[in-house]
Amino acid sequence: MSDQLIREGLTFDDVLLSPGASDVLPGDVDLRCQLTREISLDIPLLSAAMDTITEHETAICLAQNGGIGMLHRNMPVSNQAAEVDKVKRSESGMIVDPITMRPEQPVFEALDVMDRYRISGVPVTRDGKAVGILTNRDLRFVRDTDQEISRVMTRENLVTVPPGTTIDRAKELLHKYRIEKLLVVDDHGMLCGLITSRISRRANAFPMRRRTNSAGSCAAPPSAWAKTGWSEHRPWWMPESMWWSWIPRTVTRRVYFERSRTCTEHSLSCR
């Protein structure tokens, strides 16, 4: 093997930073960096695309703090797209997979769930459709906990919002109707998430929260993005079947090109 192909490599244990005096204050430090030419990060932190590390929970946490999560692909494409959708929906400050109850369940089961997860209410759904909400206000004077949830839940005049509702709009509705929870419901009545007064207060707690329109707050295989809006970028002259077969090669080439800024030529040839 040619010596030109063997370069010096350092591991974590090979590098030691010696502490010393510094005039730089922590508030003056800027950790922003470019992941690619179009994607910037507020902190140089990425999570590995492994099924034991990165799904929507990790990706959301990293996005809130300025990093990015690499969603793994050890699951069906539909599940990958669902994970991407959860991360994107979290940008509005929404609980993307709230705990729900069924209307025929007894009240004591709802009380157990609310006590276990320390929450003040749960949406009530039937086959994924929102039919009501059960809160502490509904349960305040309930004595018969064996009765069905449908008898005590709030079902009339439900205050709901469509997906994509901003935090500012949610705050207005929470204040207007003097409630603590907003059901996020799509055009078909399906429950998409939950916005609470606590989340609206936490929105300002993450000043470095990633909010991008093109790359999103996470990275995923092209097959997952195909179900979450990639078709909008298809050229008018290209058939849809050709577009899906063209995306993986294009994205891969783009990633390789961006990696070439920091990777050696030899490492690229081995990928």
N, C-alpha and C positions, 0 to 999 in steps of 0.2 A: 504494500500500500504506500502511496506517495506521502512524504512528510507534509506536503502542502495541504492535504486533506485532514490532517490531525492538528487541531487547534487547542490552545489552552482552555480548560474548563474549570470552573470553580463551583463548589457546592456550598451549602449554608455554613458548614463548619470551617470552611477555608477562609471565610471573611469575618473580621472582627472590627467593630467600630469602637475606637477609643474615646471615651467621654472626655469632655473638656469644656472650658468656659466659652460662652457664646453671647453675643450682643443681640441675637435674633429672638424676638418674642414669639411665643406660639401663635398669637393672633396674626402675625405678619407672614406666616408660612403659607405658601400656596402649593398645594399638592395636585393641582389640575394637570392632566396629561392627555395626550391624543392616543386613543386606542387604534383608530384608523384615521384617514383623512377627514371623514365625515362624523365620526363618533368621538366625543370628548368625555372624559371622566373627571369628576371632582376629587376623587380619591383613586389612587392606582391599585384597585382591588377588584379581582375577578374570582368567581367561584368555578370550580371544575365541573365539567359536564359529566357528572357521575350520578347514577341513580340513588346513591346513598348520601349525596351532598346537595344537589341543586334541583329543586322543583319550585313551585310558585312561592312557597314560604320564604326560602332563601333569596330568591330573585327579588321579591318585594322588599325584604330587609336591606339588601344591598342597594337597590334603587333608591330607597328612602335616604340613604347615607351617601349617595353619589357614586356608587360603584355599579357593577353590572353582573348579572348571573347568567351562566351558560347552561341552559336547560338541556338535560340529557335526552337521548332518543331511544332509550330502552323501553319503549311503550308504543302502542299504536299511534298512528298519525293523528287520529281524532283526539286522543288524550294529550298529545303534544300541543295541538291547537288550543285545547281547553286550558292548558297551563299558561300559554301565552296570553290568552284572553283574560285570565285571572290577574296576571301581572298588569296588563293594560288597564283593566277596570279599577285596580287599586290606586291608580293615579288620581282618581277623583275622591280618594279618601273613603272608599266603600269597602265594607266587609264582603269579600267575594264569595265566600262559602259559609254563610251563617247557619247556625244550628236551627233546625226547624222541628215542628211537631205536626202531627196529623189531628184533624178535628175530632176523630173518634177516640183518641187516647184519653185516659183519665187525667184529671187535674194533678193528682199527686205525682205522676211521672214528670209533668212539666215543672213542678216545684223541685223535684230532685235534680233535674237538668239545670235549672236556674241556680240552685244552690251549689252544684258541683262546679259549674263554670263561672260562677259569680257574675251573672248577668241579670238584668232587671226585666227582661222580656224576650220572647221568641216569636218569629213569624210562624203562622199556621198555614200549611200548604196541603193541597190534595193533588197528587200526580204532578208535582212541581209548580202548580198554579197557586198564587197567593189568594187565600180565602179569608184571612183575618190576621190579627196579631194579639198576643196574650202578654200583658204587662203586669207589673205589681199593682197598678191601679185597678185592674180587673179582678185581682185576687185578694184585694185588701180585706173584704168582708165575706169571703167564701169559707164556709165551714164544711160542706160536703165535698171532700177532695176525691171521692170516687166517681163523681159525675164527669161527663165528657167535656172536653175543652170547648167544644162548639157551643155549649150552653152559657159560657161565661166570657168568651173571647169577644174582642171588638171586631165587628164585621161590617158595620154601617159607616159610611163616610170615611173610608180609609184614605189617608193622605199618602199618595204614591208619587214617585218621580220616575222618569225614563232613564235608561242607561246613558251615561255621559253628562249627567247633571253635575255642575260645579259645586265646590264647597261653599262658595258665597251664596249661590241660589239655595242650597240645602239649609244654610244658616237662616236665611230669610223665612223659609217655610217652617222650620223648627220653632222660630220665634213667633211667627204669625199664628200658628195653631197650638202653641204651648205644649208641644210634644217632645219626646226624647228620641224617637226613632222614625225613620222614613223607609218605607219599602221601595226598593228599586224594581220596577216591573216593566217588561217589554210590551210590545204591541199585542202579543198573544196572551197576556196575563201571567206569563211565567216569571217567577221570582228570580231576579238576577243578583241581588245583593241587598245589603242593609247599610244605611247611613245613620249613625247615632250622634248625639250631641257630644259625646266623648271624643269621637273621631274628628268632628269638626274642630274641636279645641286642639287636638293633636296635630292638625294640619300645619300649624306654624312651628311645630317642634322639629321639623326636618327641613332646614333652609337649603340643604344641598340635594334635595329630592330631584331625581332625574325626571324631566318632562320633555321627551323628544317625540316628534311626529313621524320621522322617517325610520330611525333605527329602533325606536321603542326603548323600554327599560330593561330588556333582557335579550339574550341571543338564543336562537333556536335553529334546528335544522330547516332547510328551505321547504321541506315537505309540510312542516307545521305552519310556516308563514303562508303557504299556498291557500290555507283555509281561513286566513285572518286578514286578507286585504291585498295579497300580492297580485291578484288578477287585475287590480286597478291600474297597474303599471304595464300591462301587456300592450305592445304596439298594435295599432289598429290593423296592420297588414299581416300579423302573425297569428296563425290558427292556435286555438287554446291548447290542443294536444301538443303542439310543438313548443308552446310556452312553458308547460310544466316540465318537459324533458330538457329545456334549455336553462331553466333557473339554477339547478344544482351546479352545473358546470360554470355558469357565470359567477355565482356567489363564491364558489370555491376559488376561481381564478382571482376574484377581487380580494379574498382573504389572503391568498398566497402573495399577491402583490403588496398588500399592506404589511404582511409579515417580513417581506424582503427588506424593510427598513431596519429591522433589528436582528434578523436571522442571517446566518451565513449561507453562501450559495450551496455549500455541501449539504447543510441541514434541509434546505428546500428540496434538493434533488432526491432526498431519501423519503420525503413525505408522500 
